[in-house]
Amino acid sequence: MPAIALVTGASSGLGREFVRRIDHGETGPIDEIWVVARRADRLESLVRTCSKTVRPFCLDLTDPMSFDILESALSETPTARVSLLVNNAGAGTFGDLASTPRDELSDMLALLVRAPVELIYRTLPFMREGSRIINIASVAAFIPQPRLAAYSAAKRFMLDISRSLDVELEGVDIHVTAVCPKFMKTEFLDAPGDARSARKMTKIGFERTEEVVRQALRAARAGRGLCIPSLDMKALYAASRVLPYRAAIAVERAIGVL
Ligand SMILES: NC(=O)c1ccc[n+]([C@@H]2O[C@H](COP(=O)([O-])OP(=O)(O)OC[C@H]3O[C@@H](n4cnc5c(N)ncnc54)[C@H](OP(=O)(O)O)[C@@H]3O)[C@@H](O)[C@H]2O)c1
């Protein structure tokens, strides 16, 4: 019965770090790591550098066919068991919604909202007691964020669905962890869209992918529903739950992140 870890967005940044740590055995017994992204060359290099069996899936997760392909691959693998699903693939640009190209907006919503739900739905029948789901949200989920409106709303969706699913599945000892990192220096910021907004928002600072993954895996192992790796963002989360929205926006303006 091969125990499979499935990681989306494995070709760079946070996803690649998840694969590295899973390969080093930080998630317990995993026989195969299934990695998903569009860039085949990057996935092939994971196959070469990992010691475990890595199965690359060069797929665009905005295309609904991708979910059928992954589900078929699981069905065709005798006694496949998904021990860990990491819904990590993501993209987003800064700027007003009205100035965002329509196709970009629609692809972003497909990637951030439809893809993780489809993947959870398709992999759940292959999960067993003790399986874990890690959903990468963002601190952008805490407060609805002008100039990142659809992205922050999509990450809020990720946060909320993770928390309710975690309760739905607790009876079968499957846990869902929403991870909320702040900015990280990955390719995510290579084409930021409105550079001025990006500069302002990134004033909140960066954290390291290594630390985010370390904490995410630890939270998932412990069956915790929420993982906010950095201390200042834990405080922001607490504040966001009591501060009226307009007051939060006024604070963001005052400190120059908006
Ligand atoms: N970096 C930050 O500041 C930050 C902060 C908070 C949360 N996050 C979240 O963290 C997650 C990882 O992002 P990252 O920082 O590691 O960025 P990244 O380095 O740009 O990685 C994004 C990954 O998603 C994959 N991807 C993008 N579009 C895809 C598509 N249509 N189909 C399949 N795969 C796709 C990319 O692979 P291909 O291009 O090869 O397809 C890549 O592997 C995302 O969910 C992001 O929203 C990032």
PDBQT file of the ligand as one rigid body, heavy atoms in Angstrom, charges set to zero:
ROOT
HETATM    1  N1  LIG A 301       5.407  34.315  -1.476  1.00  0.00    +0.000 N 
HETATM    2  C1  LIG A 301       4.567  34.987  -0.706  1.00  0.00    +0.000 C 
HETATM    3  O1  LIG A 301       4.821  36.142  -0.325  1.00  0.00    +0.000 OA
HETATM    4  C2  LIG A 301       3.313  34.305  -0.193  1.00  0.00    +0.000 A 
HETATM    5  C3  LIG A 301       2.704  34.803   0.965  1.00  0.00    +0.000 A 
HETATM    6  C4  LIG A 301       1.575  34.150   1.484  1.00  0.00    +0.000 A 
HETATM    7  C5  LIG A 301       1.060  33.044   0.826  1.00  0.00    +0.000 A 
HETATM    8  N2  LIG A 301       1.665  32.598  -0.316  1.00  0.00    +0.000 N 
HETATM    9  C6  LIG A 301       1.096  31.419  -0.954  1.00  0.00    +0.000 C 
HETATM   10  O2  LIG A 301       2.068  30.385  -0.923  1.00  0.00    +0.000 OA
HETATM   11  C7  LIG A 301       1.816  29.451  -1.971  1.00  0.00    +0.000 C 
HETATM   12  C8  LIG A 301       3.120  29.137  -2.663  1.00  0.00    +0.000 C 
HETATM   13  O3  LIG A 301       3.600  30.291  -3.310  1.00  0.00    +0.000 OA
HETATM   14  P1  LIG A 301       5.152  30.614  -3.427  1.00  0.00    +0.000 P 
HETATM   15  O4  LIG A 301       5.419  31.805  -2.611  1.00  0.00    +0.000 OA
HETATM   16  O5  LIG A 301       5.951  29.398  -3.226  1.00  0.00    +0.000 OA
HETATM   17  O6  LIG A 301       5.193  31.096  -4.965  1.00  0.00    +0.000 OA
HETATM   18  P2  LIG A 301       5.939  30.521  -6.234  1.00  0.00    +0.000 P 
HETATM   19  O7  LIG A 301       7.367  30.313  -5.943  1.00  0.00    +0.000 OA
HETATM   20  O8  LIG A 301       5.550  31.425  -7.354  1.00  0.00    +0.000 OA
HETATM   21  O9  LIG A 301       5.260  29.071  -6.431  1.00  0.00    +0.000 OA
HETATM   22  C9  LIG A 301       3.972  28.923  -6.940  1.00  0.00    +0.000 C 
HETATM   23  C10 LIG A 301       3.805  27.479  -7.402  1.00  0.00    +0.000 C 
HETATM   24  O10 LIG A 301       2.494  27.316  -7.925  1.00  0.00    +0.000 OA
HETATM   25  C11 LIG A 301       2.580  26.690  -9.198  1.00  0.00    +0.000 C 
HETATM   26  N3  LIG A 301       1.507  27.116 -10.063  1.00  0.00    +0.000 N 
HETATM   27  C12 LIG A 301       1.174  28.404 -10.389  1.00  0.00    +0.000 A 
HETATM   28  N4  LIG A 301       0.153  28.404 -11.243  1.00  0.00    +0.000 NA
HETATM   29  C13 LIG A 301      -0.160  27.096 -11.468  1.00  0.00    +0.000 A 
HETATM   30  C14 LIG A 301      -1.124  26.444 -12.279  1.00  0.00    +0.000 A 
HETATM   31  N5  LIG A 301      -1.986  27.131 -13.055  1.00  0.00    +0.000 N 
HETATM   32  N6  LIG A 301      -1.172  25.079 -12.276  1.00  0.00    +0.000 NA
HETATM   33  C15 LIG A 301      -0.316  24.373 -11.514  1.00  0.00    +0.000 A 
HETATM   34  N7  LIG A 301       0.621  24.930 -10.723  1.00  0.00    +0.000 NA
HETATM   35  C16 LIG A 301       0.698  26.275 -10.713  1.00  0.00    +0.000 A 
HETATM   36  C17 LIG A 301       3.942  27.144  -9.749  1.00  0.00    +0.000 C 
HETATM   37  O11 LIG A 301       4.442  26.197 -10.683  1.00  0.00    +0.000 OA
HETATM   38  P3  LIG A 301       4.454  26.375 -12.275  1.00  0.00    +0.000 P 
HETATM   39  O12 LIG A 301       4.672  27.823 -12.574  1.00  0.00    +0.000 OA
HETATM   40  O13 LIG A 301       5.587  25.494 -12.692  1.00  0.00    +0.000 OA
HETATM   41  O14 LIG A 301       3.127  25.871 -12.708  1.00  0.00    +0.000 OA
HETATM   42  C18 LIG A 301       4.780  27.108  -8.500  1.00  0.00    +0.000 C 
HETATM   43  O15 LIG A 301       5.274  25.807  -8.270  1.00  0.00    +0.000 OA
HETATM   44  C19 LIG A 301       0.751  30.098  -2.849  1.00  0.00    +0.000 C 
HETATM   45  O16 LIG A 301      -0.502  29.521  -2.556  1.00  0.00    +0.000 OA
HETATM   46  C20 LIG A 301       0.759  31.560  -2.443  1.00  0.00    +0.000 C 
HETATM   47  O17 LIG A 301      -0.497  32.175  -2.651  1.00  0.00    +0.000 OA
HETATM   48  C21 LIG A 301       2.775  33.188  -0.827  1.00  0.00    +0.000 A 
ENDROOT
TORSDOF 0
